[in-house]
Amino acid sequence: MAEDVENPQRSYPRALALVIPLSIGSLLPAVARRASALGNWQQWKDGYFSTAAALIGEARGWAIS
């Protein structure tokens, strides 16, 4: 694929430097909003992400129905 790109030694690092912050910047606020909606920060320990996902899913299902 590098044969089709002009100056890949310059283009790929520039593209990554642009895409990585944009990806983080677009995903992090959504994750933070959903995590803060639970409001029970004291329970956040190892393995709590599956519990949080279930709670968020229940709330989302209730809002849709």
All heavy atoms as TSV, in Angstrom:
chain	resi	resn	atom	element	x	y	z
A	1	MET	N	N	0.806	-1.173	0.000
A	1	MET	CA	C	0.000	0.000	0.000
A	1	MET	C	C	0.865	1.258	0.000
A	1	MET	O	O	0.447	2.291	-0.485
A	1	MET	CB	C	-0.904	-0.026	1.218
A	1	MET	CG	C	-1.987	0.972	1.182
A	1	MET	SD	S	-2.943	0.820	2.680
A	1	MET	CE	C	-4.536	0.602	2.013
A	2	ALA	N	N	2.046	1.172	0.551
A	2	ALA	CA	C	2.923	2.338	0.618
A	2	ALA	C	C	3.379	2.781	-0.760
A	2	ALA	O	O	3.764	3.936	-0.930
A	2	ALA	CB	C	4.136	2.035	1.488
A	3	GLU	N	N	3.313	1.882	-1.737
A	3	GLU	CA	C	3.721	2.266	-3.090
A	3	GLU	C	C	2.772	3.288	-3.696
A	3	GLU	O	O	3.159	4.083	-4.535
A	3	GLU	CB	C	3.766	1.023	-3.978
A	3	GLU	CG	C	4.797	0.014	-3.546
A	3	GLU	CD	C	4.689	-1.280	-4.340
A	3	GLU	OE1	O	3.805	-1.381	-5.203
A	3	GLU	OE2	O	5.492	-2.180	-4.079
A	4	ASP	N	N	1.493	3.286	-3.272
A	4	ASP	CA	C	0.508	4.195	-3.826
A	4	ASP	C	C	0.523	5.568	-3.168
A	4	ASP	O	O	-0.120	6.490	-3.649
A	4	ASP	CB	C	-0.902	3.612	-3.685
A	4	ASP	CG	C	-1.061	2.330	-4.479
A	4	ASP	OD1	O	-0.323	2.159	-5.468
A	4	ASP	OD2	O	-1.926	1.514	-4.104
A	5	VAL	N	N	1.238	5.716	-2.070
A	5	VAL	CA	C	1.266	6.968	-1.331
A	5	VAL	C	C	2.553	7.703	-1.628
A	5	VAL	O	O	3.636	7.120	-1.605
A	5	VAL	CB	C	1.161	6.688	0.192
A	5	VAL	CG1	C	1.244	7.979	0.987
A	5	VAL	CG2	C	-0.111	5.944	0.495
A	6	GLU	N	N	2.416	8.983	-1.906
A	6	GLU	CA	C	3.611	9.783	-2.119
A	6	GLU	C	C	4.258	10.072	-0.766
A	6	GLU	O	O	3.589	10.541	0.153
A	6	GLU	CB	C	3.244	11.117	-2.788
A	6	GLU	CG	C	2.795	10.970	-4.220
A	6	GLU	CD	C	2.488	12.314	-4.842
A	6	GLU	OE1	O	3.063	13.317	-4.402
A	6	GLU	OE2	O	1.659	12.334	-5.761
A	7	ASN	N	N	5.522	9.763	-0.644
A	7	ASN	CA	C	6.313	10.006	0.557
A	7	ASN	C	C	5.649	9.407	1.808
A	7	ASN	O	O	5.245	10.133	2.721
A	7	ASN	CB	C	6.538	11.513	0.734
A	7	ASN	CG	C	7.655	11.805	1.696
A	7	ASN	OD1	O	8.312	10.901	2.195
A	7	ASN	ND2	N	7.871	13.075	1.964
A	8	PRO	N	N	5.536	8.068	1.871
A	8	PRO	CA	C	4.863	7.445	3.021
A	8	PRO	C	C	5.586	7.660	4.350
A	8	PRO	O	O	4.945	7.662	5.395
A	8	PRO	CB	C	4.826	5.965	2.658
A	8	PRO	CG	C	5.884	5.773	1.645
A	8	PRO	CD	C	6.009	7.083	0.915
A	9	GLN	N	N	6.896	7.882	4.326
A	9	GLN	CA	C	7.620	8.125	5.577
A	9	GLN	C	C	7.144	9.408	6.241
A	9	GLN	O	O	7.229	9.571	7.441
A	9	GLN	CB	C	9.138	8.220	5.329
A	9	GLN	CG	C	9.781	6.919	4.950
A	9	GLN	CD	C	9.670	6.631	3.453
A	9	GLN	OE1	O	9.245	7.484	2.665
A	9	GLN	NE2	N	10.007	5.415	3.065
A	10	ARG	N	N	6.627	10.319	5.464
A	10	ARG	CA	C	6.120	11.585	5.989
A	10	ARG	C	C	4.603	11.526	6.192
A	10	ARG	O	O	4.078	12.053	7.169
A	10	ARG	CB	C	6.466	12.712	5.025
A	10	ARG	CG	C	6.002	14.061	5.466
A	10	ARG	CD	C	6.493	15.144	4.509
A	10	ARG	NE	N	5.958	16.425	4.865
A	10	ARG	CZ	C	5.046	17.074	4.169
A	10	ARG	NH1	N	4.591	16.566	3.045
A	10	ARG	NH2	N	4.609	18.244	4.560
A	11	SER	N	N	3.893	10.876	5.289
A	11	SER	CA	C	2.431	10.895	5.305
A	11	SER	C	C	1.825	10.062	6.428
A	11	SER	O	O	0.868	10.503	7.077
A	11	SER	CB	C	1.890	10.388	3.970
A	11	SER	OG	O	2.314	11.199	2.920
A	12	TYR	N	N	2.334	8.863	6.658
A	12	TYR	CA	C	1.754	7.993	7.677
A	12	TYR	C	C	1.868	8.576	9.092
A	12	TYR	O	O	0.886	8.598	9.822
A	12	TYR	CB	C	2.334	6.590	7.614
A	12	TYR	CG	C	1.817	5.788	6.445
A	12	TYR	CD1	C	2.671	5.036	5.672
A	12	TYR	CD2	C	0.474	5.771	6.124
A	12	TYR	CE1	C	2.204	4.294	4.589
A	12	TYR	CE2	C	-0.010	5.046	5.059
A	12	TYR	CZ	C	0.862	4.301	4.299
A	12	TYR	OH	O	0.390	3.580	3.241
A	13	PRO	N	N	3.031	9.044	9.524
A	13	PRO	CA	C	3.091	9.648	10.867
A	13	PRO	C	C	2.194	10.878	11.008
A	13	PRO	O	O	1.567	11.087	12.048
A	13	PRO	CB	C	4.563	10.028	11.035
A	13	PRO	CG	C	5.297	9.122	10.120
A	13	PRO	CD	C	4.381	8.913	8.947
A	14	ARG	N	N	2.087	11.673	9.966
A	14	ARG	CA	C	1.212	12.851	10.017
A	14	ARG	C	C	-0.247	12.421	10.125
A	14	ARG	O	O	-1.031	13.011	10.868
A	14	ARG	CB	C	1.417	13.722	8.786
A	14	ARG	CG	C	2.766	14.413	8.789
A	14	ARG	CD	C	2.945	15.273	7.580
A	14	ARG	NE	N	2.187	16.506	7.780
A	14	ARG	CZ	C	1.930	17.380	6.827
A	14	ARG	NH1	N	2.347	17.148	5.599
A	14	ARG	NH2	N	1.256	18.474	7.080
A	15	ALA	N	N	-0.624	11.390	9.374
A	15	ALA	CA	C	-2.003	10.899	9.427
A	15	ALA	C	C	-2.316	10.337	10.809
A	15	ALA	O	O	-3.387	10.598	11.367
A	15	ALA	CB	C	-2.219	9.843	8.354
A	16	LEU	N	N	-1.402	9.565	11.380
A	16	LEU	CA	C	-1.615	9.025	12.724
A	16	LEU	C	C	-1.681	10.132	13.771
A	16	LEU	O	O	-2.490	10.070	14.700
A	16	LEU	CB	C	-0.514	8.034	13.084
A	16	LEU	CG	C	-0.583	6.688	12.365
A	16	LEU	CD1	C	0.660	5.869	12.686
A	16	LEU	CD2	C	-1.838	5.944	12.744
A	17	ALA	N	N	-0.842	11.140	13.623
A	17	ALA	CA	C	-0.850	12.251	14.565
A	17	ALA	C	C	-2.171	13.012	14.510
A	17	ALA	O	O	-2.590	13.609	15.493
A	17	ALA	CB	C	0.314	13.198	14.271
A	18	LEU	N	N	-2.849	12.965	13.398
A	18	LEU	CA	C	-4.142	13.621	13.261
A	18	LEU	C	C	-5.292	12.713	13.709
A	18	LEU	O	O	-6.194	13.140	14.432
A	18	LEU	CB	C	-4.354	14.039	11.801
A	18	LEU	CG	C	-5.662	14.737	11.476
A	18	LEU	CD1	C	-5.727	16.080	12.167
A	18	LEU	CD2	C	-5.797	14.893	9.979
A	19	VAL	N	N	-5.250	11.454	13.331
A	19	VAL	CA	C	-6.368	10.544	13.580
A	19	VAL	C	C	-6.473	10.125	15.049
A	19	VAL	O	O	-7.580	10.043	15.583
A	19	VAL	CB	C	-6.236	9.304	12.670
A	19	VAL	CG1	C	-7.174	8.205	13.090
A	19	VAL	CG2	C	-6.498	9.697	11.234
A	20	ILE	N	N	-5.378	9.858	15.701
A	20	ILE	CA	C	-5.433	9.374	17.085
A	20	ILE	C	C	-6.073	10.405	18.024
A	20	ILE	O	O	-6.998	10.063	18.762
A	20	ILE	CB	C	-4.044	8.914	17.559
A	20	ILE	CG1	C	-3.663	7.630	16.812
A	20	ILE	CG2	C	-4.024	8.695	19.073
A	20	ILE	CD1	C	-2.259	7.147	17.059
A	21	PRO	N	N	-5.653	11.666	18.024
A	21	PRO	CA	C	-6.342	12.633	18.902
A	21	PRO	C	C	-7.806	12.850	18.518
A	21	PRO	O	O	-8.656	13.024	19.401
A	21	PRO	CB	C	-5.553	13.929	18.720
A	21	PRO	CG	C	-4.235	13.512	18.207
A	21	PRO	CD	C	-4.467	12.264	17.415
A	22	LEU	N	N	-8.133	12.807	17.245
A	22	LEU	CA	C	-9.526	12.953	16.840
A	22	LEU	C	C	-10.373	11.785	17.323
A	22	LEU	O	O	-11.513	11.969	17.764
A	22	LEU	CB	C	-9.626	13.076	15.321
A	22	LEU	CG	C	-9.189	14.405	14.722
A	22	LEU	CD1	C	-9.211	14.341	13.202
A	22	LEU	CD2	C	-10.063	15.521	15.220
A	23	SER	N	N	-9.831	10.585	17.252
A	23	SER	CA	C	-10.558	9.410	17.730
A	23	SER	C	C	-10.796	9.483	19.235
A	23	SER	O	O	-11.906	9.244	19.718
A	23	SER	CB	C	-9.789	8.135	17.403
A	23	SER	OG	O	-9.658	7.987	16.022
A	24	ILE	N	N	-9.761	9.811	19.967
A	24	ILE	CA	C	-9.894	9.928	21.422
A	24	ILE	C	C	-10.859	11.055	21.767
A	24	ILE	O	O	-11.725	10.903	22.632
A	24	ILE	CB	C	-8.520	10.152	22.076
A	24	ILE	CG1	C	-7.660	8.902	21.926
A	24	ILE	CG2	C	-8.659	10.531	23.544
A	24	ILE	CD1	C	-6.210	9.082	22.323
A	25	GLY	N	N	-10.730	12.161	21.074
A	25	GLY	CA	C	-11.594	13.307	21.349
A	25	GLY	C	C	-13.052	13.065	21.036
A	25	GLY	O	O	-13.930	13.672	21.645
A	26	SER	N	N	-13.343	12.187	20.110
A	26	SER	CA	C	-14.739	11.915	19.784
A	26	SER	C	C	-15.337	10.808	20.648
A	26	SER	O	O	-16.541	10.807	20.906
A	26	SER	CB	C	-14.883	11.558	18.308
A	26	SER	OG	O	-14.208	10.355	18.021
A	27	LEU	N	N	-14.540	9.877	21.131
A	27	LEU	CA	C	-15.055	8.770	21.931
A	27	LEU	C	C	-15.073	9.058	23.430
A	27	LEU	O	O	-15.982	8.624	24.132
A	27	LEU	CB	C	-14.242	7.510	21.668
A	27	LEU	CG	C	-14.383	6.921	20.264
A	27	LEU	CD1	C	-13.420	5.763	20.079
A	27	LEU	CD2	C	-15.797	6.475	20.006
A	28	LEU	N	N	-14.100	9.762	23.918
A	28	LEU	CA	C	-13.976	9.991	25.357
A	28	LEU	C	C	-15.170	10.743	25.953
A	28	LEU	O	O	-15.664	10.340	27.014
A	28	LEU	CB	C	-12.662	10.712	25.662
A	28	LEU	CG	C	-12.281	10.788	27.127
A	28	LEU	CD1	C	-12.130	9.391	27.717
A	28	LEU	CD2	C	-10.989	11.554	27.281
A	29	PRO	N	N	-15.680	11.800	25.340
A	29	PRO	CA	C	-16.847	12.472	25.936
A	29	PRO	C	C	-18.072	11.567	26.044
A	29	PRO	O	O	-18.797	11.625	27.044
A	29	PRO	CB	C	-17.119	13.644	24.999
A	29	PRO	CG	C	-15.830	13.907	24.335
A	29	PRO	CD	C	-15.170	12.562	24.205
A	30	ALA	N	N	-18.303	10.730	25.056
A	30	ALA	CA	C	-19.452	9.820	25.107
A	30	ALA	C	C	-19.294	8.807	26.240
A	30	ALA	O	O	-20.249	8.531	26.973
A	30	ALA	CB	C	-19.614	9.110	23.772
A	31	VAL	N	N	-18.116	8.260	26.397
A	31	VAL	CA	C	-17.867	7.299	27.479
A	31	VAL	C	C	-17.985	7.997	28.832
A	31	VAL	O	O	-18.580	7.461	29.775
A	31	VAL	CB	C	-16.478	6.644	27.317
A	31	VAL	CG1	C	-16.102	5.833	28.532
A	31	VAL	CG2	C	-16.447	5.789	26.064
A	32	ALA	N	N	-17.474	9.203	28.945
A	32	ALA	CA	C	-17.544	9.933	30.211
A	32	ALA	C	C	-18.987	10.268	30.582
A	32	ALA	O	O	-19.364	10.168	31.755
A	32	ALA	CB	C	-16.711	11.209	30.121
A	33	ARG	N	N	-19.797	10.650	29.610
A	33	ARG	CA	C	-21.210	10.951	29.896
A	33	ARG	C	C	-21.935	9.719	30.404
A	33	ARG	O	O	-22.697	9.782	31.362
A	33	ARG	CB	C	-21.906	11.464	28.634
A	33	ARG	CG	C	-21.689	12.922	28.368
A	33	ARG	CD	C	-22.651	13.421	27.313
A	33	ARG	NE	N	-22.646	12.623	26.094
A	33	ARG	CZ	C	-21.907	12.866	25.028
A	33	ARG	NH1	N	-21.094	13.900	25.017
A	33	ARG	NH2	N	-21.973	12.093	23.967
A	34	ARG	N	N	-21.714	8.606	29.747
A	34	ARG	CA	C	-22.402	7.378	30.169
A	34	ARG	C	C	-21.916	6.909	31.540
A	34	ARG	O	O	-22.698	6.454	32.356
A	34	ARG	CB	C	-22.214	6.296	29.122
A	34	ARG	CG	C	-23.045	6.595	27.891
A	34	ARG	CD	C	-23.027	5.433	26.924
A	34	ARG	NE	N	-23.948	5.654	25.841
A	34	ARG	CZ	C	-23.659	6.260	24.701
A	34	ARG	NH1	N	-22.454	6.730	24.514
A	34	ARG	NH2	N	-24.563	6.418	23.756
A	35	ALA	N	N	-20.632	7.016	31.776
A	35	ALA	CA	C	-20.095	6.585	33.064
A	35	ALA	C	C	-20.557	7.507	34.186
A	35	ALA	O	O	-20.875	7.047	35.285
A	35	ALA	CB	C	-18.575	6.545	33.011
A	36	SER	N	N	-20.629	8.795	33.929
A	36	SER	CA	C	-21.054	9.724	34.975
A	36	SER	C	C	-22.546	9.629	35.243
A	36	SER	O	O	-23.015	10.038	36.305
A	36	SER	CB	C	-20.675	11.154	34.602
A	36	SER	OG	O	-21.410	11.575	33.465
A	37	ALA	N	N	-23.312	9.087	34.319
A	37	ALA	CA	C	-24.756	8.943	34.519
A	37	ALA	C	C	-25.066	7.950	35.627
A	37	ALA	O	O	-26.129	8.035	36.248
A	37	ALA	CB	C	-25.414	8.501	33.221
A	38	LEU	N	N	-24.170	7.027	35.906
A	38	LEU	CA	C	-24.412	6.042	36.957
A	38	LEU	C	C	-24.306	6.653	38.345
A	38	LEU	O	O	-25.077	6.324	39.231
A	38	LEU	CB	C	-23.440	4.867	36.829
A	38	LEU	CG	C	-23.596	4.028	35.567
A	38	LEU	CD1	C	-22.518	2.973	35.512
A	38	LEU	CD2	C	-24.969	3.394	35.521
A	39	GLY	N	N	-23.343	7.533	38.542
A	39	GLY	CA	C	-23.215	8.267	39.790
A	39	GLY	C	C	-22.728	7.477	40.989
A	39	GLY	O	O	-22.720	7.999	42.087
A	40	ASN	N	N	-22.330	6.252	40.843
A	40	ASN	CA	C	-21.866	5.449	41.991
A	40	ASN	C	C	-20.370	5.166	41.853
A	40	ASN	O	O	-19.949	4.039	41.705
A	40	ASN	CB	C	-22.668	4.156	42.113
A	40	ASN	CG	C	-22.724	3.386	40.812
A	40	ASN	OD1	O	-22.226	3.840	39.805
A	40	ASN	ND2	N	-23.321	2.216	40.834
A	41	TRP	N	N	-19.578	6.191	42.003
A	41	TRP	CA	C	-18.131	6.076	41.800
A	41	TRP	C	C	-17.466	5.200	42.851
A	41	TRP	O	O	-16.401	4.658	42.628
A	41	TRP	CB	C	-17.494	7.466	41.812
A	41	TRP	CG	C	-17.945	8.293	40.671
A	41	TRP	CD1	C	-18.868	9.300	40.708
A	41	TRP	CD2	C	-17.541	8.186	39.312
A	41	TRP	NE1	N	-19.047	9.829	39.457
A	41	TRP	CE2	C	-18.238	9.158	38.580
A	41	TRP	CE3	C	-16.656	7.358	38.641
A	41	TRP	CZ2	C	-18.072	9.319	37.212
A	41	TRP	CZ3	C	-16.499	7.537	37.276
A	41	TRP	CH2	C	-17.196	8.501	36.585
A	42	GLN	N	N	-18.069	5.040	44.005
A	42	GLN	CA	C	-17.454	4.236	45.061
A	42	GLN	C	C	-17.378	2.763	44.670
A	42	GLN	O	O	-16.538	2.032	45.164
A	42	GLN	CB	C	-18.246	4.367	46.372
A	42	GLN	CG	C	-18.262	5.764	46.949
A	42	GLN	CD	C	-19.276	6.675	46.261
A	42	GLN	OE1	O	-20.142	6.215	45.535
A	42	GLN	NE2	N	-19.140	7.973	46.486
A	43	GLN	N	N	-18.258	2.302	43.805
A	43	GLN	CA	C	-18.286	0.897	43.411
A	43	GLN	C	C	-17.351	0.584	42.247
A	43	GLN	O	O	-17.227	-0.563	41.869
A	43	GLN	CB	C	-19.707	0.499	43.033
A	43	GLN	CG	C	-20.671	0.576	44.181
A	43	GLN	CD	C	-22.081	0.219	43.749
A	43	GLN	OE1	O	-22.339	-0.009	42.571
A	43	GLN	NE2	N	-22.992	0.178	44.697
A	44	TRP	N	N	-16.712	1.579	41.680
A	44	TRP	CA	C	-15.856	1.360	40.513
A	44	TRP	C	C	-14.549	0.714	40.949
A	44	TRP	O	O	-13.623	1.375	41.380
A	44	TRP	CB	C	-15.591	2.673	39.789
A	44	TRP	CG	C	-16.763	3.104	38.999
A	44	TRP	CD1	C	-17.914	3.617	39.484
A	44	TRP	CD2	C	-16.913	3.038	37.584
A	44	TRP	NE1	N	-18.775	3.879	38.461
A	44	TRP	CE2	C	-18.195	3.544	37.288
A	44	TRP	CE3	C	-16.097	2.611	36.548
A	44	TRP	CZ2	C	-18.672	3.620	35.988
A	44	TRP	CZ3	C	-16.573	2.706	35.258
A	44	TRP	CH2	C	-17.843	3.196	34.990
A	45	LYS	N	N	-14.514	-0.598	40.825
A	45	LYS	CA	C	-13.311	-1.373	41.130
A	45	LYS	C	C	-13.044	-2.293	39.943
A	45	LYS	O	O	-13.703	-2.199	38.921
A	45	LYS	CB	C	-13.532	-2.169	42.409
A	45	LYS	CG	C	-13.726	-1.291	43.630
A	45	LYS	CD	C	-13.886	-2.121	44.877
A	45	LYS	CE	C	-13.861	-1.285	46.097
A	45	LYS	NZ	N	-15.063	-0.708	46.559
A	46	ASP	N	N	-12.099	-3.193	40.088
A	46	ASP	CA	C	-11.796	-4.140	39.019
A	46	ASP	C	C	-13.040	-4.947	38.660
A	46	ASP	O	O	-13.755	-5.444	39.532
A	46	ASP	CB	C	-10.692	-5.109	39.447
A	46	ASP	CG	C	-9.341	-4.446	39.524
A	46	ASP	OD1	O	-9.189	-3.356	38.949
A	46	ASP	OD2	O	-8.447	-5.021	40.156
A	47	GLY	N	N	-13.300	-5.072	37.384
A	47	GLY	CA	C	-14.413	-5.875	36.920
A	47	GLY	C	C	-15.762	-5.174	36.937
A	47	GLY	O	O	-16.787	-5.800	36.692
A	48	TYR	N	N	-15.807	-3.880	37.231
A	48	TYR	CA	C	-17.087	-3.185	37.328
A	48	TYR	C	C	-17.626	-2.759	35.965
A	48	TYR	O	O	-18.793	-2.416	35.836
A	48	TYR	CB	C	-16.964	-1.965	38.245
A	48	TYR	CG	C	-18.310	-1.346	38.550
A	48	TYR	CD1	C	-19.209	-1.986	39.385
A	48	TYR	CD2	C	-18.689	-0.139	37.987
A	48	TYR	CE1	C	-20.447	-1.440	39.657
A	48	TYR	CE2	C	-19.924	0.411	38.250
A	48	TYR	CZ	C	-20.794	-0.242	39.089
A	48	TYR	OH	O	-22.028	0.291	39.344
A	49	PHE	N	N	-16.810	-2.799	34.940
A	49	PHE	CA	C	-17.266	-2.339	33.630
A	49	PHE	C	C	-18.439	-3.158	33.107
A	49	PHE	O	O	-19.350	-2.615	32.491
A	49	PHE	CB	C	-16.119	-2.344	32.616
A	49	PHE	CG	C	-15.166	-1.204	32.817
A	49	PHE	CD1	C	-13.877	-1.442	33.221
A	49	PHE	CD2	C	-15.570	0.099	32.603
A	49	PHE	CE1	C	-13.001	-0.399	33.411
A	49	PHE	CE2	C	-14.706	1.155	32.799
A	49	PHE	CZ	C	-13.411	0.908	33.198
A	50	SER	N	N	-18.451	-4.455	33.344
A	50	SER	CA	C	-19.586	-5.260	32.886
A	50	SER	C	C	-20.854	-4.910	33.654
A	50	SER	O	O	-21.946	-4.849	33.082
A	50	SER	CB	C	-19.275	-6.747	33.013
A	50	SER	OG	O	-18.960	-7.070	34.345
A	51	THR	N	N	-20.730	-4.628	34.942
A	51	THR	CA	C	-21.885	-4.202	35.730
A	51	THR	C	C	-22.378	-2.841	35.260
A	51	THR	O	O	-23.584	-2.617	35.117
A	51	THR	CB	C	-21.512	-4.140	37.224
A	51	THR	OG1	O	-20.995	-5.402	37.621
A	51	THR	CG2	C	-22.698	-3.778	38.081
A	52	ALA	N	N	-21.457	-1.940	35.012
A	52	ALA	CA	C	-21.828	-0.608	34.518
A	52	ALA	C	C	-22.515	-0.711	33.166
A	52	ALA	O	O	-23.506	-0.017	32.914
A	52	ALA	CB	C	-20.588	0.275	34.426
A	53	ALA	N	N	-22.021	-1.562	32.299
A	53	ALA	CA	C	-22.637	-1.735	30.981
A	53	ALA	C	C	-24.055	-2.268	31.107
A	53	ALA	O	O	-24.963	-1.824	30.393
A	53	ALA	CB	C	-21.791	-2.674	30.132
A	54	ALA	N	N	-24.265	-3.185	32.034
A	54	ALA	CA	C	-25.615	-3.726	32.248
A	54	ALA	C	C	-26.544	-2.644	32.778
A	54	ALA	O	O	-27.693	-2.528	32.330
A	54	ALA	CB	C	-25.552	-4.903	33.213
A	55	LEU	N	N	-26.076	-1.830	33.709
A	55	LEU	CA	C	-26.905	-0.750	34.252
A	55	LEU	C	C	-27.238	0.292	33.190
A	55	LEU	O	O	-28.370	0.773	33.110
A	55	LEU	CB	C	-26.188	-0.087	35.435
A	55	LEU	CG	C	-26.031	-0.945	36.678
A	55	LEU	CD1	C	-25.131	-0.264	37.692
A	55	LEU	CD2	C	-27.391	-1.247	37.280
A	56	ILE	N	N	-26.263	0.636	32.372
A	56	ILE	CA	C	-26.489	1.598	31.298
A	56	ILE	C	C	-27.457	1.018	30.290
A	56	ILE	O	O	-28.361	1.697	29.797
A	56	ILE	CB	C	-25.152	2.008	30.640
A	56	ILE	CG1	C	-24.341	2.838	31.621
A	56	ILE	CG2	C	-25.401	2.789	29.353
A	56	ILE	CD1	C	-22.911	3.053	31.190
A	57	GLY	N	N	-27.313	-0.270	29.981
A	57	GLY	CA	C	-28.223	-0.923	29.037
A	57	GLY	C	C	-29.649	-0.947	29.534
A	57	GLY	O	O	-30.595	-0.730	28.779
A	58	GLU	N	N	-29.835	-1.196	30.840
A	58	GLU	CA	C	-31.176	-1.181	31.419
A	58	GLU	C	C	-31.806	0.198	31.326
A	58	GLU	O	O	-32.961	0.349	30.938
A	58	GLU	CB	C	-31.131	-1.630	32.880
A	58	GLU	CG	C	-30.848	-3.086	33.074
A	58	GLU	CD	C	-30.690	-3.439	34.545
A	58	GLU	OE1	O	-31.046	-2.598	35.410
A	58	GLU	OE2	O	-30.211	-4.536	34.827
A	59	ALA	N	N	-31.032	1.211	31.653
A	59	ALA	CA	C	-31.545	2.575	31.600
A	59	ALA	C	C	-31.863	2.978	30.165
A	59	ALA	O	O	-32.867	3.633	29.896
A	59	ALA	CB	C	-30.517	3.547	32.208
A	60	ARG	N	N	-31.034	2.577	29.263
A	60	ARG	CA	C	-31.252	2.911	27.844
A	60	ARG	C	C	-32.484	2.183	27.320
A	60	ARG	O	O	-33.280	2.752	26.577
A	60	ARG	CB	C	-30.017	2.527	27.049
A	60	ARG	CG	C	-30.031	2.987	25.646
A	60	ARG	CD	C	-28.695	2.695	25.010
A	60	ARG	NE	N	-28.765	2.986	23.598
A	60	ARG	CZ	C	-27.895	2.600	22.733
A	60	ARG	NH1	N	-26.866	1.889	23.121
A	60	ARG	NH2	N	-28.018	2.903	21.471
A	61	GLY	N	N	-32.653	0.919	27.702
A	61	GLY	CA	C	-33.820	0.160	27.276
A	61	GLY	C	C	-35.094	0.753	27.823
A	61	GLY	O	O	-36.116	0.815	27.145
A	62	TRP	N	N	-35.057	1.240	29.081
A	62	TRP	CA	C	-36.229	1.857	29.670
A	62	TRP	C	C	-36.580	3.150	28.938
A	62	TRP	O	O	-37.748	3.441	28.694
A	62	TRP	CB	C	-35.955	2.148	31.140
A	62	TRP	CG	C	-37.072	2.895	31.803
A	62	TRP	CD1	C	-38.222	2.346	32.288
A	62	TRP	CD2	C	-37.163	4.291	32.016
A	62	TRP	NE1	N	-39.021	3.347	32.801
A	62	TRP	CE2	C	-38.386	4.552	32.651
A	62	TRP	CE3	C	-36.314	5.371	31.742
A	62	TRP	CZ2	C	-38.790	5.832	33.004
A	62	TRP	CZ3	C	-36.723	6.638	32.098
A	62	TRP	CH2	C	-37.940	6.860	32.720
A	63	ALA	N	N	-35.585	3.919	28.561
A	63	ALA	CA	C	-35.823	5.197	27.883
A	63	ALA	C	C	-36.393	4.975	26.471
A	63	ALA	O	O	-37.179	5.791	25.993
A	63	ALA	CB	C	-34.537	6.003	27.814
A	64	ILE	N	N	-35.995	3.893	25.825
A	64	ILE	CA	C	-36.458	3.640	24.455
A	64	ILE	C	C	-37.870	3.105	24.442
A	64	ILE	O	O	-38.679	3.447	23.593
A	64	ILE	CB	C	-35.488	2.663	23.749
A	64	ILE	CG1	C	-34.152	3.353	23.516
A	64	ILE	CG2	C	-36.080	2.183	22.430
A	64	ILE	CD1	C	-33.083	2.444	22.997
A	65	SER	N	N	-38.234	2.265	25.417
A	65	SER	CA	C	-39.559	1.644	25.407
A	65	SER	C	C	-40.628	2.524	25.965
A	65	SER	O	O	-40.746	3.585	26.114
A	65	SER	CB	C	-39.557	0.361	26.204
A	65	SER	OG	O	-39.174	0.614	27.540
